[in-house]
């Protein structure tokens, strides 16, 4: 009879671990997957911070060539992922981009023009307007995901987005207090319109990215983005920025800054599909809201920005909203997704039945041991 307590505890432990009844709720919320998602999202924000810092230094050096900078990134994607994709498709006998090459063309056009229009907006409106209106990409992306990808959101997701946008509001307020509401206001209506246009274009590009990486592959997306992005940005560079490129006073310093920008953008484009596949394009855009804060923190040391406690408050609020968004997964209303969910539920039920059978067998063995011990 002495063994009854330990055996019973061990059986309860097995049952609890099999059914998850003894898990702490915090462990369910702050799972390894969630922590990994948060960490990867902040890595993306740091890469954007690198592009912002190098762009600021280039602007200080009178280098204003956004299309050249984008072209360098797309060219790197072309030289790596597009060539890799061609080699893979050559082995399978199917040309890359077939039969949906025009969809990739739309995706590349949306991405190139989104990058260009948001940079042009700085010439006409203020930083505050850009930071506020740039968040328009999130509701647009949620609507497009709802219509095209059949993604369905739960009430907590909408609350989380609202919390993140409140964090952006705190950041903008800190900018105004610190006197960083800089930028041209020569034609604010045009500038604000460009920001809204760039948000819609980013939403289209991110939607295409999520669909491609979840249904095709990361290499497929990056290879097609490199191909069409290089062609479109190359044509636009030749048409619009040749005089600006000729006016650059080339030096090792300028070359290094362009290299840092291109490498940060290349890493951002390479790494972002991994996070999108793990979560969603909407979740990734929520995590990128902290990118401006990382740029501000770097600016405290590099550009002598004034510090405000609201920056810390904003970072915490955005992070909390991002965690809230990822604690509950979205679901799809498409028939294929419903079939997959039903299959997963059937598998889980089968595994639960097997676990119960094993536990009942273990219980029977334990009962035999106890009976023998009593004798």
C-alpha positions, 0 to 999 in steps of 0.5 A: 500500500505504500506505493499507492501515492507515488503511482497515483501521482505519476498516473495523474501526471501522465494524464495531465500531460496527455490532456494538458489539464495541468498546464499553467495558462500563462504557459499556454499564452506565452508559448515558444511559438509566440515568443519566437514570433515576437522576436522575429518581428522585432528583428524585422523592425531592426532591419527597417531601422537599418534602412532608415538610418542609412537613408538618413545619412544618404539624405544628409549627403544630398543623395536622394535616389529612392529608386536606385536604392530599391533597384539594388535590393531587387537586383540582389534578389534577382541574382540569388532567388530568381536564379535559384528558382530558374534552376529548380524549375529547370529540373522540373521542366516547368518555366518559372512564373507559369502560369501566373506570371501576370499575378507576379507582375502585379505584385512586383508593380505594387511593391515597387510603387509602394516604396516609391510613393511613400518616399515621395510623400516626404516632399509634400507632407509632415512626418506626423501625417506619414506615421499616422496614415501609414497605419492605414495598411493594416485595416486595408490588409485585413479587409483584403485578407477577409475577401481574398484569403477568406481569413476570419478574425476574432474580436480579440484581433480587432481589440489588439489592432486598436491597442497597437494603433493607440501605441502609434498615437503615443509615438506621434504625440512624443514626436510632437512634444520632442519637436520632430514634426518635421517635413515639408507641408507644401502640399499636404493633401497630395502628400497624404494621398501618396501615403494612403496610396502607398498603404493600399499598394503595400497591402496588395503586395503583402497579401500576394506575399502571404498567399504565395509563401503559404501555397507555393514557396518562399523562393517562388515569391522572392524569385518573382519579386526579384525578377519583376521588381528589377525590371520595373524599378530599372525602367523607372530608374532610367526614366526618373533618376538618371540626373540625380544619380549623375549628381552624386558625389561618389565616395567610399562613404556613399558606396558603403551607405548604399551597400548597408541599405541594400543589404538591410533591405535584402535581409528584410525581404528574405526574412519577412516571408518566414515570419509571414508563413509562421503568422500572417501578413497582418501580424507582421505589419503590426510588429513593424509598427515598432520600427519607427521606435527603433529608428528613434532610439538610434537617432538619440545617439546618431542624430541627437534626437530628444528623448521622451518617456512616451517612446517607451510607453508606445513601444510597450503598448504596441508590443502588448497589442502584437502579443494579444493579436498572436495569442489567438489564431485566425481561421479560414472560411474556405472549404479547403481550410475547413476540410484541413481543420476537420482532418486535424481535429480527427487526428487529435481525437485519434491521438487522444484516444490512443493516449487514453488507451495507454493511460488505461493500460498503465492504470490496469498495470498499476492496479495489478501491482497494488493488488500484488503488493497488498497480498 
